Amino acid sequence: MSTSSNTISSPKLIVTIDDTTMLNKIKNAIKMLRGVGSISVVTPQKSDLDLAHEDVKAGRVTKWNSVDELFDTVLK
């Protein structure tokens, strides 16, 4: 069994940054702290609902006059 320096029992600090232009400066500042083993940057994924709202705003929608017309289109 191999051991890793980043074990599950290692404490983690999560920092949320609103201004992404400061990301590199904040990463460099954290690297200077004693005891920091690694730094990972994770960008949040957009939810399906967020993506759907973007589609609506961009006009990527389809309108049908009736449910029958919808099913005719979908089942083709």
C-alpha positions as CSV (number, residue, x, y, z in Angstrom):
1,M,0.0,0.0,0.0
2,S,1.5,3.4,-1.0
3,T,1.3,6.5,1.1
4,S,0.5,9.9,-0.1
5,S,1.5,13.3,1.3
6,N,-2.1,14.5,0.7
7,T,-4.0,12.1,2.8
8,I,-7.7,12.2,3.5
9,S,-7.0,13.2,7.1
10,S,-5.1,16.4,6.0
11,P,-7.1,19.5,6.9
12,K,-8.4,21.6,4.0
13,L,-9.0,25.3,3.7
14,I,-11.5,26.4,1.2
15,V,-11.3,30.1,0.0
16,T,-14.0,31.6,-2.2
17,I,-12.9,34.4,-4.4
18,D,-15.3,36.9,-5.9
19,D,-12.7,38.8,-7.9
20,T,-11.0,36.3,-10.2
21,T,-8.4,38.9,-11.3
22,M,-6.8,38.5,-7.8
23,L,-6.6,34.7,-8.1
24,N,-2.8,34.5,-8.9
25,K,-1.9,37.0,-6.2
26,I,-3.9,35.1,-3.6
27,K,-2.4,31.8,-4.7
28,N,1.1,33.2,-4.4
29,A,0.3,34.6,-0.9
30,I,-1.0,31.3,0.3
31,K,2.1,29.5,-1.1
32,M,4.2,31.7,1.2
33,L,2.5,30.3,4.3
34,R,4.4,27.7,6.2
35,G,2.7,24.3,6.2
36,V,0.9,24.6,2.9
37,G,1.2,21.3,1.0
38,S,-0.6,22.1,-2.2
39,I,-3.0,24.6,-3.8
40,S,-5.8,23.6,-6.1
41,V,-8.1,25.9,-8.0
42,V,-11.6,24.6,-8.7
43,T,-14.0,26.5,-10.8
44,P,-17.7,25.8,-10.0
45,Q,-19.7,24.0,-12.7
46,K,-22.9,25.7,-13.9
47,S,-26.0,23.8,-13.0
48,D,-28.5,22.6,-15.6
49,L,-30.9,25.4,-14.5
50,D,-28.2,28.0,-15.0
51,L,-27.5,26.7,-18.5
52,A,-31.2,26.7,-19.3
53,H,-31.5,30.3,-18.2
54,E,-28.6,31.2,-20.5
55,D,-30.4,29.4,-23.4
56,V,-33.5,31.5,-22.8
57,K,-31.6,34.7,-22.6
58,A,-29.8,33.9,-25.9
59,G,-33.0,32.9,-27.6
60,R,-32.2,29.2,-28.0
61,V,-35.8,28.1,-27.4
62,T,-38.5,26.4,-29.4
63,K,-42.1,27.2,-29.2
64,W,-45.1,25.0,-30.2
65,N,-48.7,25.9,-30.7
66,S,-50.0,22.8,-28.9
67,V,-48.9,19.8,-27.0
68,D,-49.7,17.6,-30.0
69,E,-47.3,19.7,-32.2
70,L,-44.7,19.2,-29.5
71,F,-45.1,15.4,-29.5
72,D,-45.1,15.3,-33.3
73,T,-41.8,17.1,-33.3
74,V,-40.2,15.1,-30.5
75,L,-41.3,11.7,-31.7
76,K,-40.1,12.1,-35.3
